[in-house]
Amino acid sequence: MIEINNWKEYYLVEKEFGDTLIYVSIKDIKSDEVIKYIMTLLNGKRDAYIGF
């Protein structure tokens, strides 16, 4: 499991339909953390929340 602490959330509220999109910016992430996250996805242990 990886733990990401250096992130910031941005919210985009669409008032007509009442939807909210959440964008997350991650800074200074290490390559080994990305590899661990991708391996967790490939092994089917969680849904993908981060796009690269």
mmCIF entry with sequence, helices, sheets and N, C-alpha, C, O atoms, coordinates in Angstrom:
data_MODEL
# 
_entry.id   MODEL 
# 
_entity.id                         1 
_entity.type                       polymer 
_entity.pdbx_number_of_molecules   1 
# 
_entity_poly.entity_id                      1 
_entity_poly.type                           'polypeptide(L)' 
_entity_poly.nstd_linkage                   no 
_entity_poly.nstd_monomer                   no 
_entity_poly.pdbx_seq_one_letter_code       MIEINNWKEYYLVEKEFGDTLIYVSIKDIKSDEVIKYIMTLLNGKRDAYIGF 
_entity_poly.pdbx_seq_one_letter_code_can   MIEINNWKEYYLVEKEFGDTLIYVSIKDIKSDEVIKYIMTLLNGKRDAYIGF 
_entity_poly.pdbx_strand_id                 A 
# 
loop_
_entity_poly_seq.entity_id 
_entity_poly_seq.num 
_entity_poly_seq.mon_id 
_entity_poly_seq.hetero 
1 1  MET n 
1 2  ILE n 
1 3  GLU n 
1 4  ILE n 
1 5  ASN n 
1 6  ASN n 
1 7  TRP n 
1 8  LYS n 
1 9  GLU n 
1 10 TYR n 
1 11 TYR n 
1 12 LEU n 
1 13 VAL n 
1 14 GLU n 
1 15 LYS n 
1 16 GLU n 
1 17 PHE n 
1 18 GLY n 
1 19 ASP n 
1 20 THR n 
1 21 LEU n 
1 22 ILE n 
1 23 TYR n 
1 24 VAL n 
1 25 SER n 
1 26 ILE n 
1 27 LYS n 
1 28 ASP n 
1 29 ILE n 
1 30 LYS n 
1 31 SER n 
1 32 ASP n 
1 33 GLU n 
1 34 VAL n 
1 35 ILE n 
1 36 LYS n 
1 37 TYR n 
1 38 ILE n 
1 39 MET n 
1 40 THR n 
1 41 LEU n 
1 42 LEU n 
1 43 ASN n 
1 44 GLY n 
1 45 LYS n 
1 46 ARG n 
1 47 ASP n 
1 48 ALA n 
1 49 TYR n 
1 50 ILE n 
1 51 GLY n 
1 52 PHE n 
# 
_struct_asym.id          A 
_struct_asym.entity_id   1 
# 
_struct_conf.conf_type_id            HELX_P 
_struct_conf.id                      HELX_P1 
_struct_conf.pdbx_PDB_helix_id       AA1 
_struct_conf.beg_label_comp_id       SER 
_struct_conf.beg_label_asym_id       A 
_struct_conf.beg_label_seq_id        31 
_struct_conf.pdbx_beg_PDB_ins_code   ? 
_struct_conf.end_label_comp_id       LEU 
_struct_conf.end_label_asym_id       A 
_struct_conf.end_label_seq_id        42 
_struct_conf.pdbx_end_PDB_ins_code   ? 
_struct_conf.beg_auth_comp_id        SER 
_struct_conf.beg_auth_asym_id        A 
_struct_conf.beg_auth_seq_id         31 
_struct_conf.end_auth_comp_id        LEU 
_struct_conf.end_auth_asym_id        A 
_struct_conf.end_auth_seq_id         42 
_struct_conf.pdbx_PDB_helix_class    1 
_struct_conf.details                 ? 
_struct_conf.pdbx_PDB_helix_length   12 
# 
_struct_conf_type.id          HELX_P 
_struct_conf_type.criteria    ? 
_struct_conf_type.reference   ? 
# 
_struct_sheet.id               AA1 
_struct_sheet.type             ? 
_struct_sheet.number_strands   2 
_struct_sheet.details          ? 
# 
_struct_sheet_order.sheet_id     AA1 
_struct_sheet_order.range_id_1   1 
_struct_sheet_order.range_id_2   2 
_struct_sheet_order.offset       ? 
_struct_sheet_order.sense        anti-parallel 
# 
loop_
_struct_sheet_range.sheet_id 
_struct_sheet_range.id 
_struct_sheet_range.beg_label_comp_id 
_struct_sheet_range.beg_label_asym_id 
_struct_sheet_range.beg_label_seq_id 
_struct_sheet_range.pdbx_beg_PDB_ins_code 
_struct_sheet_range.end_label_comp_id 
_struct_sheet_range.end_label_asym_id 
_struct_sheet_range.end_label_seq_id 
_struct_sheet_range.pdbx_end_PDB_ins_code 
_struct_sheet_range.beg_auth_comp_id 
_struct_sheet_range.beg_auth_asym_id 
_struct_sheet_range.beg_auth_seq_id 
_struct_sheet_range.end_auth_comp_id 
_struct_sheet_range.end_auth_asym_id 
_struct_sheet_range.end_auth_seq_id 
AA1 1 TRP A 7  ? GLU A 14 ? TRP A 7  GLU A 14 
AA1 2 ASP A 19 ? ILE A 26 ? ASP A 19 ILE A 26 
# 
loop_
_atom_site.group_PDB 
_atom_site.id 
_atom_site.type_symbol 
_atom_site.label_atom_id 
_atom_site.label_alt_id 
_atom_site.label_comp_id 
_atom_site.label_asym_id 
_atom_site.label_entity_id 
_atom_site.label_seq_id 
_atom_site.pdbx_PDB_ins_code 
_atom_site.Cartn_x 
_atom_site.Cartn_y 
_atom_site.Cartn_z 
_atom_site.occupancy 
_atom_site.B_iso_or_equiv 
_atom_site.pdbx_formal_charge 
_atom_site.auth_seq_id 
_atom_site.auth_comp_id 
_atom_site.auth_asym_id 
_atom_site.auth_atom_id 
_atom_site.pdbx_PDB_model_num 
ATOM 1   N N  . MET A 1 1  ? 0.842   -1.189 0.000   1.00 0.00 ? 1  MET A N  1 
ATOM 2   C CA . MET A 1 1  ? 0.000   0.000  0.000   1.00 0.00 ? 1  MET A CA 1 
ATOM 3   C C  . MET A 1 1  ? 0.876   1.238  0.000   1.00 0.00 ? 1  MET A C  1 
ATOM 4   O O  . MET A 1 1  ? 1.903   1.279  0.677   1.00 0.00 ? 1  MET A O  1 
ATOM 5   N N  . ILE A 1 2  ? 0.470   2.250  -0.763  1.00 0.00 ? 2  ILE A N  1 
ATOM 6   C CA . ILE A 1 2  ? 1.216   3.507  -0.768  1.00 0.00 ? 2  ILE A CA 1 
ATOM 7   C C  . ILE A 1 2  ? 0.403   4.572  -0.050  1.00 0.00 ? 2  ILE A C  1 
ATOM 8   O O  . ILE A 1 2  ? -0.825  4.511  0.018   1.00 0.00 ? 2  ILE A O  1 
ATOM 9   N N  . GLU A 1 3  ? 1.109   5.525  0.469   1.00 0.00 ? 3  GLU A N  1 
ATOM 10  C CA . GLU A 1 3  ? 0.461   6.621  1.181   1.00 0.00 ? 3  GLU A CA 1 
ATOM 11  C C  . GLU A 1 3  ? 0.903   7.921  0.539   1.00 0.00 ? 3  GLU A C  1 
ATOM 12  O O  . GLU A 1 3  ? 2.094   8.230  0.502   1.00 0.00 ? 3  GLU A O  1 
ATOM 13  N N  . ILE A 1 4  ? -0.058  8.686  0.030   1.00 0.00 ? 4  ILE A N  1 
ATOM 14  C CA . ILE A 1 4  ? 0.242   9.945  -0.644  1.00 0.00 ? 4  ILE A CA 1 
ATOM 15  C C  . ILE A 1 4  ? -0.267  11.089 0.215   1.00 0.00 ? 4  ILE A C  1 
ATOM 16  O O  . ILE A 1 4  ? -1.457  11.172 0.518   1.00 0.00 ? 4  ILE A O  1 
ATOM 17  N N  . ASN A 1 5  ? 0.645   11.970 0.603   1.00 0.00 ? 5  ASN A N  1 
ATOM 18  C CA . ASN A 1 5  ? 0.286   13.083 1.472   1.00 0.00 ? 5  ASN A CA 1 
ATOM 19  C C  . ASN A 1 5  ? 0.397   14.447 0.795   1.00 0.00 ? 5  ASN A C  1 
ATOM 20  O O  . ASN A 1 5  ? -0.192  15.417 1.273   1.00 0.00 ? 5  ASN A O  1 
ATOM 21  N N  . ASN A 1 6  ? 1.136   14.540 -0.300  1.00 0.00 ? 6  ASN A N  1 
ATOM 22  C CA . ASN A 1 6  ? 1.425   15.828 -0.927  1.00 0.00 ? 6  ASN A CA 1 
ATOM 23  C C  . ASN A 1 6  ? 0.495   16.079 -2.104  1.00 0.00 ? 6  ASN A C  1 
ATOM 24  O O  . ASN A 1 6  ? 0.939   16.131 -3.252  1.00 0.00 ? 6  ASN A O  1 
ATOM 25  N N  . TRP A 1 7  ? -0.797  16.236 -1.820  1.00 0.00 ? 7  TRP A N  1 
ATOM 26  C CA . TRP A 1 7  ? -1.783  16.434 -2.857  1.00 0.00 ? 7  TRP A CA 1 
ATOM 27  C C  . TRP A 1 7  ? -2.700  17.597 -2.528  1.00 0.00 ? 7  TRP A C  1 
ATOM 28  O O  . TRP A 1 7  ? -2.832  17.991 -1.369  1.00 0.00 ? 7  TRP A O  1 
ATOM 29  N N  . LYS A 1 8  ? -3.326  18.137 -3.550  1.00 0.00 ? 8  LYS A N  1 
ATOM 30  C CA . LYS A 1 8  ? -4.276  19.236 -3.372  1.00 0.00 ? 8  LYS A CA 1 
ATOM 31  C C  . LYS A 1 8  ? -5.491  18.937 -4.240  1.00 0.00 ? 8  LYS A C  1 
ATOM 32  O O  . LYS A 1 8  ? -5.354  18.528 -5.393  1.00 0.00 ? 8  LYS A O  1 
ATOM 33  N N  . GLU A 1 9  ? -6.680  19.141 -3.681  1.00 0.00 ? 9  GLU A N  1 
ATOM 34  C CA . GLU A 1 9  ? -7.925  18.881 -4.388  1.00 0.00 ? 9  GLU A CA 1 
ATOM 35  C C  . GLU A 1 9  ? -8.510  20.170 -4.953  1.00 0.00 ? 9  GLU A C  1 
ATOM 36  O O  . GLU A 1 9  ? -8.463  21.224 -4.320  1.00 0.00 ? 9  GLU A O  1 
ATOM 37  N N  . TYR A 1 10 ? -9.062  20.060 -6.161  1.00 0.00 ? 10 TYR A N  1 
ATOM 38  C CA . TYR A 1 10 ? -9.758  21.162 -6.807  1.00 0.00 ? 10 TYR A CA 1 
ATOM 39  C C  . TYR A 1 10 ? -11.165 20.669 -7.143  1.00 0.00 ? 10 TYR A C  1 
ATOM 40  O O  . TYR A 1 10 ? -11.319 19.591 -7.715  1.00 0.00 ? 10 TYR A O  1 
ATOM 41  N N  . TYR A 1 11 ? -12.180 21.438 -6.798  1.00 0.00 ? 11 TYR A N  1 
ATOM 42  C CA . TYR A 1 11 ? -13.567 21.044 -7.018  1.00 0.00 ? 11 TYR A CA 1 
ATOM 43  C C  . TYR A 1 11 ? -14.181 21.884 -8.123  1.00 0.00 ? 11 TYR A C  1 
ATOM 44  O O  . TYR A 1 11 ? -14.038 23.107 -8.138  1.00 0.00 ? 11 TYR A O  1 
ATOM 45  N N  . LEU A 1 12 ? -14.862 21.227 -9.045  1.00 0.00 ? 12 LEU A N  1 
ATOM 46  C CA . LEU A 1 12 ? -15.594 21.889 -10.104 1.00 0.00 ? 12 LEU A CA 1 
ATOM 47  C C  . LEU A 1 12 ? -17.057 21.496 -9.944  1.00 0.00 ? 12 LEU A C  1 
ATOM 48  O O  . LEU A 1 12 ? -17.429 20.345 -10.174 1.00 0.00 ? 12 LEU A O  1 
ATOM 49  N N  . VAL A 1 13 ? -17.885 22.461 -9.548  1.00 0.00 ? 13 VAL A N  1 
ATOM 50  C CA . VAL A 1 13 ? -19.302 22.198 -9.291  1.00 0.00 ? 13 VAL A CA 1 
ATOM 51  C C  . VAL A 1 13 ? -20.110 22.594 -10.523 1.00 0.00 ? 13 VAL A C  1 
ATOM 52  O O  . VAL A 1 13 ? -20.036 23.728 -10.997 1.00 0.00 ? 13 VAL A O  1 
ATOM 53  N N  . GLU A 1 14 ? -20.877 21.641 -11.026 1.00 0.00 ? 14 GLU A N  1 
ATOM 54  C CA . GLU A 1 14 ? -21.757 21.873 -12.160 1.00 0.00 ? 14 GLU A CA 1 
ATOM 55  C C  . GLU A 1 14 ? -23.159 22.043 -11.587 1.00 0.00 ? 14 GLU A C  1 
ATOM 56  O O  . GLU A 1 14 ? -23.799 21.067 -11.196 1.00 0.00 ? 14 GLU A O  1 
ATOM 57  N N  . LYS A 1 15 ? -23.631 23.282 -11.539 1.00 0.00 ? 15 LYS A N  1 
ATOM 58  C CA . LYS A 1 15 ? -24.860 23.607 -10.813 1.00 0.00 ? 15 LYS A CA 1 
ATOM 59  C C  . LYS A 1 15 ? -26.125 23.070 -11.475 1.00 0.00 ? 15 LYS A C  1 
ATOM 60  O O  . LYS A 1 15 ? -27.072 22.708 -10.776 1.00 0.00 ? 15 LYS A O  1 
ATOM 61  N N  . GLU A 1 16 ? -26.163 23.008 -12.794 1.00 0.00 ? 16 GLU A N  1 
ATOM 62  C CA . GLU A 1 16 ? -27.389 22.592 -13.475 1.00 0.00 ? 16 GLU A CA 1 
ATOM 63  C C  . GLU A 1 16 ? -27.796 21.156 -13.120 1.00 0.00 ? 16 GLU A C  1 
ATOM 64  O O  . GLU A 1 16 ? -28.975 20.874 -12.905 1.00 0.00 ? 16 GLU A O  1 
ATOM 65  N N  . PHE A 1 17 ? -26.816 20.258 -13.061 1.00 0.00 ? 17 PHE A N  1 
ATOM 66  C CA . PHE A 1 17 ? -27.112 18.857 -12.758 1.00 0.00 ? 17 PHE A CA 1 
ATOM 67  C C  . PHE A 1 17 ? -26.747 18.461 -11.334 1.00 0.00 ? 17 PHE A C  1 
ATOM 68  O O  . PHE A 1 17 ? -27.047 17.349 -10.899 1.00 0.00 ? 17 PHE A O  1 
ATOM 69  N N  . GLY A 1 18 ? -26.105 19.362 -10.612 1.00 0.00 ? 18 GLY A N  1 
ATOM 70  C CA . GLY A 1 18 ? -25.736 19.081 -9.229  1.00 0.00 ? 18 GLY A CA 1 
ATOM 71  C C  . GLY A 1 18 ? -24.541 18.155 -9.091  1.00 0.00 ? 18 GLY A C  1 
ATOM 72  O O  . GLY A 1 18 ? -24.365 17.523 -8.050  1.00 0.00 ? 18 GLY A O  1 
ATOM 73  N N  . ASP A 1 19 ? -23.717 18.067 -10.129 1.00 0.00 ? 19 ASP A N  1 
ATOM 74  C CA . ASP A 1 19 ? -22.537 17.201 -10.089 1.00 0.00 ? 19 ASP A CA 1 
ATOM 75  C C  . ASP A 1 19 ? -21.317 17.973 -9.612  1.00 0.00 ? 19 ASP A C  1 
ATOM 76  O O  . ASP A 1 19 ? -21.212 19.182 -9.822  1.00 0.00 ? 19 ASP A O  1 
ATOM 77  N N  . THR A 1 20 ? -20.413 17.277 -8.979  1.00 0.00 ? 20 THR A N  1 
ATOM 78  C CA . THR A 1 20 ? -19.140 17.857 -8.574  1.00 0.00 ? 20 THR A CA 1 
ATOM 79  C C  . THR A 1 20 ? -18.007 16.968 -9.069  1.00 0.00 ? 20 THR A C  1 
ATOM 80  O O  . THR A 1 20 ? -17.978 15.773 -8.777  1.00 0.00 ? 20 THR A O  1 
ATOM 81  N N  . LEU A 1 21 ? -17.078 17.550 -9.814  1.00 0.00 ? 21 LEU A N  1 
ATOM 82  C CA . LEU A 1 21 ? -15.884 16.846 -10.248 1.00 0.00 ? 21 LEU A CA 1 
ATOM 83  C C  . LEU A 1 21 ? -14.743 17.232 -9.325  1.00 0.00 ? 21 LEU A C  1 
ATOM 84  O O  . LEU A 1 21 ? -14.600 18.400 -8.965  1.00 0.00 ? 21 LEU A O  1 
ATOM 85  N N  . ILE A 1 22 ? -13.938 16.266 -8.943  1.00 0.00 ? 22 ILE A N  1 
ATOM 86  C CA . ILE A 1 22 ? -12.801 16.532 -8.072  1.00 0.00 ? 22 ILE A CA 1 
ATOM 87  C C  . ILE A 1 22 ? -11.521 16.209 -8.836  1.00 0.00 ? 22 ILE A C  1 
ATOM 88  O O  . ILE A 1 22 ? -11.305 15.078 -9.271  1.00 0.00 ? 22 ILE A O  1 
ATOM 89  N N  . TYR A 1 23 ? -10.689 17.218 -8.987  1.00 0.00 ? 23 TYR A N  1 
ATOM 90  C CA . TYR A 1 23 ? -9.383  17.048 -9.596  1.00 0.00 ? 23 TYR A CA 1 
ATOM 91  C C  . TYR A 1 23 ? -8.344  17.102 -8.493  1.00 0.00 ? 23 TYR A C  1 
ATOM 92  O O  . TYR A 1 23 ? -8.444  17.913 -7.572  1.00 0.00 ? 23 TYR A O  1 
ATOM 93  N N  . VAL A 1 24 ? -7.354  16.241 -8.588  1.00 0.00 ? 24 VAL A N  1 
ATOM 94  C CA . VAL A 1 24 ? -6.314  16.185 -7.573  1.00 0.00 ? 24 VAL A CA 1 
ATOM 95  C C  . VAL A 1 24 ? -4.965  16.395 -8.237  1.00 0.00 ? 24 VAL A C  1 
ATOM 96  O O  . VAL A 1 24 ? -4.669  15.778 -9.260  1.00 0.00 ? 24 VAL A O  1 
ATOM 97  N N  . SER A 1 25 ? -4.155  17.253 -7.666  1.00 0.00 ? 25 SER A N  1 
ATOM 98  C CA . SER A 1 25 ? -2.802  17.496 -8.138  1.00 0.00 ? 25 SER A CA 1 
ATOM 99  C C  . SER A 1 25 ? -1.825  16.921 -7.110  1.00 0.00 ? 25 SER A C  1 
ATOM 100 O O  . SER A 1 25 ? -1.906  17.218 -5.918  1.00 0.00 ? 25 SER A O  1 
ATOM 101 N N  . ILE A 1 26 ? -0.907  16.098 -7.597  1.00 0.00 ? 26 ILE A N  1 
ATOM 102 C CA . ILE A 1 26 ? 0.095   15.490 -6.712  1.00 0.00 ? 26 ILE A CA 1 
ATOM 103 C C  . ILE A 1 26 ? 1.466   15.986 -7.135  1.00 0.00 ? 26 ILE A C  1 
ATOM 104 O O  . ILE A 1 26 ? 1.826   15.915 -8.310  1.00 0.00 ? 26 ILE A O  1 
ATOM 105 N N  . LYS A 1 27 ? 2.226   16.486 -6.177  1.00 0.00 ? 27 LYS A N  1 
ATOM 106 C CA . LYS A 1 27 ? 3.571   16.983 -6.466  1.00 0.00 ? 27 LYS A CA 1 
ATOM 107 C C  . LYS A 1 27 ? 4.615   16.100 -5.787  1.00 0.00 ? 27 LYS A C  1 
ATOM 108 O O  . LYS A 1 27 ? 4.366   15.488 -4.749  1.00 0.00 ? 27 LYS A O  1 
ATOM 109 N N  . ASP A 1 28 ? 5.775   16.056 -6.403  1.00 0.00 ? 28 ASP A N  1 
ATOM 110 C CA . ASP A 1 28 ? 6.944   15.359 -5.843  1.00 0.00 ? 28 ASP A CA 1 
ATOM 111 C C  . ASP A 1 28 ? 6.666   13.897 -5.533  1.00 0.00 ? 28 ASP A C  1 
ATOM 112 O O  . ASP A 1 28 ? 7.119   13.382 -4.511  1.00 0.00 ? 28 ASP A O  1 
ATOM 113 N N  . ILE A 1 29 ? 5.920   13.220 -6.411  1.00 0.00 ? 29 ILE A N  1 
ATOM 114 C CA . ILE A 1 29 ? 5.681   11.804 -6.202  1.00 0.00 ? 29 ILE A CA 1 
ATOM 115 C C  . ILE A 1 29 ? 6.887   11.024 -6.741  1.00 0.00 ? 29 ILE A C  1 
ATOM 116 O O  . ILE A 1 29 ? 7.441   11.366 -7.786  1.00 0.00 ? 29 ILE A O  1 
ATOM 117 N N  . LYS A 1 30 ? 7.269   10.011 -6.043  1.00 0.00 ? 30 LYS A N  1 
ATOM 118 C CA . LYS A 1 30 ? 8.449   9.218  -6.413  1.00 0.00 ? 30 LYS A CA 1 
ATOM 119 C C  . LYS A 1 30 ? 8.044   8.101  -7.373  1.00 0.00 ? 30 LYS A C  1 
ATOM 120 O O  . LYS A 1 30 ? 6.928   7.585  -7.308  1.00 0.00 ? 30 LYS A O  1 
ATOM 121 N N  . SER A 1 31 ? 8.952   7.744  -8.249  1.00 0.00 ? 31 SER A N  1 
ATOM 122 C CA . SER A 1 31 ? 8.650   6.728  -9.253  1.00 0.00 ? 31 SER A CA 1 
ATOM 123 C C  . SER A 1 31 ? 8.304   5.384  -8.621  1.00 0.00 ? 31 SER A C  1 
ATOM 124 O O  . SER A 1 31 ? 7.468   4.658  -9.158  1.00 0.00 ? 31 SER A O  1 
ATOM 125 N N  . ASP A 1 32 ? 8.922   5.037  -7.503  1.00 0.00 ? 32 ASP A N  1 
ATOM 126 C CA . ASP A 1 32 ? 8.597   3.755  -6.869  1.00 0.00 ? 32 ASP A CA 1 
ATOM 127 C C  . ASP A 1 32 ? 7.172   3.761  -6.306  1.00 0.00 ? 32 ASP A C  1 
ATOM 128 O O  . ASP A 1 32 ? 6.536   2.709  -6.236  1.00 0.00 ? 32 ASP A O  1 
ATOM 129 N N  . GLU A 1 33 ? 6.660   4.935  -5.901  1.00 0.00 ? 33 GLU A N  1 
ATOM 130 C CA . GLU A 1 33 ? 5.282   5.035  -5.435  1.00 0.00 ? 33 GLU A CA 1 
ATOM 131 C C  . GLU A 1 33 ? 4.307   4.821  -6.596  1.00 0.00 ? 33 GLU A C  1 
ATOM 132 O O  . GLU A 1 33 ? 3.269   4.180  -6.431  1.00 0.00 ? 33 GLU A O  1 
ATOM 133 N N  . VAL A 1 34 ? 4.645   5.357  -7.766  1.00 0.00 ? 34 VAL A N  1 
ATOM 134 C CA . VAL A 1 34 ? 3.808   5.170  -8.954  1.00 0.00 ? 34 VAL A CA 1 
ATOM 135 C C  . VAL A 1 34 ? 3.788   3.691  -9.345  1.00 0.00 ? 34 VAL A C  1 
ATOM 136 O O  . VAL A 1 34 ? 2.733   3.145  -9.667  1.00 0.00 ? 34 VAL A O  1 
ATOM 137 N N  . ILE A 1 35 ? 4.939   3.055  -9.316  1.00 0.00 ? 35 ILE A N  1 
ATOM 138 C CA . ILE A 1 35 ? 5.025   1.638  -9.675  1.00 0.00 ? 35 ILE A CA 1 
ATOM 139 C C  . ILE A 1 35 ? 4.211   0.789  -8.702  1.00 0.00 ? 35 ILE A C  1 
ATOM 140 O O  . ILE A 1 35 ? 3.498   -0.117 -9.133  1.00 0.00 ? 35 ILE A O  1 
ATOM 141 N N  . LYS A 1 36 ? 4.299   1.059  -7.416  1.00 0.00 ? 36 LYS A N  1 
ATOM 142 C CA . LYS A 1 36 ? 3.507   0.316  -6.425  1.00 0.00 ? 36 LYS A CA 1 
ATOM 143 C C  . LYS A 1 36 ? 2.014   0.499  -6.672  1.00 0.00 ? 36 LYS A C  1 
ATOM 144 O O  . LYS A 1 36 ? 1.248   -0.459 -6.569  1.00 0.00 ? 36 LYS A O  1 
ATOM 145 N N  . TYR A 1 37 ? 1.594   1.724  -6.999  1.00 0.00 ? 37 TYR A N  1 
ATOM 146 C CA . TYR A 1 37 ? 0.190   2.004  -7.261  1.00 0.00 ? 37 TYR A CA 1 
ATOM 147 C C  . TYR A 1 37 ? -0.294  1.233  -8.493  1.00 0.00 ? 37 TYR A C  1 
ATOM 148 O O  . TYR A 1 37 ? -1.359  0.616  -8.466  1.00 0.00 ? 37 TYR A O  1 
ATOM 149 N N  . ILE A 1 38 ? 0.490   1.274  -9.563  1.00 0.00 ? 38 ILE A N  1 
ATOM 150 C CA . ILE A 1 38 ? 0.115   0.571  -10.790 1.00 0.00 ? 38 ILE A CA 1 
ATOM 151 C C  . ILE A 1 38 ? 0.065   -0.936 -10.552 1.00 0.00 ? 38 ILE A C  1 
ATOM 152 O O  . ILE A 1 38 ? -0.844  -1.602 -11.047 1.00 0.00 ? 38 ILE A O  1 
ATOM 153 N N  . MET A 1 39 ? 1.010   -1.478 -9.813  1.00 0.00 ? 39 MET A N  1 
ATOM 154 C CA . MET A 1 39 ? 1.007   -2.911 -9.523  1.00 0.00 ? 39 MET A CA 1 
ATOM 155 C C  . MET A 1 39 ? -0.222  -3.302 -8.708  1.00 0.00 ? 39 MET A C  1 
ATOM 156 O O  . MET A 1 39 ? -0.780  -4.381 -8.908  1.00 0.00 ? 39 MET A O  1 
ATOM 157 N N  . THR A 1 40 ? -0.645  -2.437 -7.797  1.00 0.00 ? 40 THR A N  1 
ATOM 158 C CA . THR A 1 40 ? -1.863  -2.689 -7.022  1.00 0.00 ? 40 THR A CA 1 
ATOM 159 C C  . THR A 1 40 ? -3.071  -2.749 -7.949  1.00 0.00 ? 40 THR A C  1 
ATOM 160 O O  . THR A 1 40 ? -3.945  -3.599 -7.778  1.00 0.00 ? 40 THR A O  1 
ATOM 161 N N  . LEU A 1 41 ? -3.123  -1.846 -8.934  1.00 0.00 ? 41 LEU A N  1 
ATOM 162 C CA . LEU A 1 41 ? -4.222  -1.852 -9.909  1.00 0.00 ? 41 LEU A CA 1 
ATOM 163 C C  . LEU A 1 41 ? -4.201  -3.117 -10.752 1.00 0.00 ? 41 LEU A C  1 
ATOM 164 O O  . LEU A 1 41 ? -5.236  -3.746 -10.974 1.00 0.00 ? 41 LEU A O  1 
ATOM 165 N N  . LEU A 1 42 ? -3.009  -3.486 -11.220 1.00 0.00 ? 42 LEU A N  1 
ATOM 166 C CA . LEU A 1 42 ? -2.886  -4.666 -12.074 1.00 0.00 ? 42 LEU A CA 1 
ATOM 167 C C  . LEU A 1 42 ? -3.274  -5.947 -11.344 1.00 0.00 ? 42 LEU A C  1 
ATOM 168 O O  . LEU A 1 42 ? -3.773  -6.890 -11.958 1.00 0.00 ? 42 LEU A O  1 
ATOM 169 N N  . ASN A 1 43 ? -3.046  -5.977 -10.058 1.00 0.00 ? 43 ASN A N  1 
ATOM 170 C CA . ASN A 1 43 ? -3.406  -7.147 -9.261  1.00 0.00 ? 43 ASN A CA 1 
ATOM 171 C C  . ASN A 1 43 ? -4.865  -7.138 -8.839  1.00 0.00 ? 43 ASN A C  1 
ATOM 172 O O  . ASN A 1 43 ? -5.312  -8.049 -8.143  1.00 0.00 ? 43 ASN A O  1 
ATOM 173 N N  . GLY A 1 44 ? -5.624  -6.107 -9.256  1.00 0.00 ? 44 GLY A N  1 
ATOM 174 C CA . GLY A 1 44 ? -7.061  -6.042 -9.005  1.00 0.00 ? 44 GLY A CA 1 
ATOM 175 C C  . GLY A 1 44 ? -7.444  -5.735 -7.577  1.00 0.00 ? 44 GLY A C  1 
ATOM 176 O O  . GLY A 1 44 ? -8.534  -6.107 -7.142  1.00 0.00 ? 44 GLY A O  1 
ATOM 177 N N  . LYS A 1 45 ? -6.578  -5.064 -6.834  1.00 0.00 ? 45 LYS A N  1 
ATOM 178 C CA . LYS A 1 45 ? -6.854  -4.813 -5.422  1.00 0.00 ? 45 LYS A CA 1 
ATOM 179 C C  . LYS A 1 45 ? -7.619  -3.531 -5.154  1.00 0.00 ? 45 LYS A C  1 
ATOM 180 O O  . LYS A 1 45 ? -8.081  -3.323 -4.032  1.00 0.00 ? 45 LYS A O  1 
ATOM 181 N N  . ARG A 1 46 ? -7.769  -2.653 -6.158  1.00 0.00 ? 46 ARG A N  1 
ATOM 182 C CA . ARG A 1 46 ? -8.513  -1.401 -5.967  1.00 0.00 ? 46 ARG A CA 1 
ATOM 183 C C  . ARG A 1 46 ? -8.889  -0.821 -7.316  1.00 0.00 ? 46 ARG A C  1 
ATOM 184 O O  . ARG A 1 46 ? -8.352  -1.223 -8.348  1.00 0.00 ? 46 ARG A O  1 
ATOM 185 N N  . ASP A 1 47 ? -9.822  0.136  -7.301  1.00 0.00 ? 47 ASP A N  1 
ATOM 186 C CA . ASP A 1 47 ? -10.194 0.856  -8.513  1.00 0.00 ? 47 ASP A CA 1 
ATOM 187 C C  . ASP A 1 47 ? -9.171  1.945  -8.783  1.00 0.00 ? 47 ASP A C  1 
ATOM 188 O O  . ASP A 1 47 ? -8.500  2.417  -7.865  1.00 0.00 ? 47 ASP A O  1 
ATOM 189 N N  . ALA A 1 48 ? -9.053  2.342  -10.036 1.00 0.00 ? 48 ALA A N  1 
ATOM 190 C CA . ALA A 1 48 ? -8.118  3.401  -10.405 1.00 0.00 ? 48 ALA A CA 1 
ATOM 191 C C  . ALA A 1 48 ? -8.697  4.759  -10.041 1.00 0.00 ? 48 ALA A C  1 
ATOM 192 O O  . ALA A 1 48 ? -9.796  5.100  -10.479 1.00 0.00 ? 48 ALA A O  1 
ATOM 193 N N  . TYR A 1 49 ? -7.985  5.525  -9.260  1.00 0.00 ? 49 TYR A N  1 
ATOM 194 C CA . TYR A 1 49 ? -8.386  6.883  -8.911  1.00 0.00 ? 49 TYR A CA 1 
ATOM 195 C C  . TYR A 1 49 ? -7.441  7.930  -9.484  1.00 0.00 ? 49 TYR A C  1 
ATOM 196 O O  . TYR A 1 49 ? -7.753  9.120  -9.475  1.00 0.00 ? 49 TYR A O  1 
ATOM 197 N N  . ILE A 1 50 ? -6.304  7.499  -9.974  1.00 0.00 ? 50 ILE A N  1 
ATOM 198 C CA . ILE A 1 50 ? -5.303  8.425  -10.483 1.00 0.00 ? 50 ILE A CA 1 
ATOM 199 C C  . ILE A 1 50 ? -5.047  8.110  -11.953 1.00 0.00 ? 50 ILE A C  1 
ATOM 200 O O  . ILE A 1 50 ? -4.857  6.949  -12.315 1.00 0.00 ? 50 ILE A O  1 
ATOM 201 N N  . GLY A 1 51 ? -5.043  9.138  -12.801 1.00 0.00 ? 51 GLY A N  1 
ATOM 202 C CA . GLY A 1 51 ? -4.686  8.987  -14.208 1.00 0.00 ? 51 GLY A CA 1 
ATOM 203 C C  . GLY A 1 51 ? -3.325  9.584  -14.441 1.00 0.00 ? 51 GLY A C  1 
ATOM 204 O O  . GLY A 1 51 ? -2.965  10.593 -13.835 1.00 0.00 ? 51 GLY A O  1 
ATOM 205 N N  . PHE A 1 52 ? -2.576  8.968  -15.313 1.00 0.00 ? 52 PHE A N  1 
ATOM 206 C CA . PHE A 1 52 ? -1.219  9.461  -15.604 1.00 0.00 ? 52 PHE A CA 1 
ATOM 207 C C  . PHE A 1 52 ? -1.117  9.906  -17.040 1.00 0.00 ? 52 PHE A C  1 
ATOM 208 O O  . PHE A 1 52 ? -0.055  10.351 -17.475 1.00 0.00 ? 52 PHE A O  1 
# 
